[in-house]
Amino acid sequence: QAQLVESGGGLVQAGGSLRLSCAPSGGTLGSSAIGWFRQAPGKERALVAIVTWTGVSTVYLNAVKARFTISRDNAKNTVFLQMNSLQPEDTAIYYCNRVTPVRRYGSLIWDPLGSWGQGSQVTVSS
């Protein structure tokens, strides 16, 4: 399947907003669920949110549940991550990837399927 490419990151002041986009470099998104992840300096990559092919979305990262929204436009072949009220602790590289649900240790986990792209840098200044 086509590599996913992230865009829309940048430098923003605390309290500002950004919208990230995730689209395939060629071909289509397909029917896979898509997840947004982020990796802050010195930390492991963490799942932020996922959206299924039918548009069912879940934000998993507690710190952003009230501020971030994931959505999908299959006609435009794009998944979005709307980020509002950004804080300095949101500074990270944001990645998207196809994901598949896996039940592990009694919990539902979303495993990434493809290789990682370059991501989109989001920097929030205080």
PyMOL commands that set and color helices and strands:
alter all, ss='L'
color gray80, all
select helices_A, chain A and resi 62-64+88-90
alter helices_A, ss='H'
color red, helices_A
select strands_A, chain A and resi 4-7+10-13+18-24+33-39+46-51+57-59+68-73+78-83+92-104+107-112+120-125
alter strands_A, ss='S'
color yellow, strands_A
deselect
rebuild
show_as cartoon
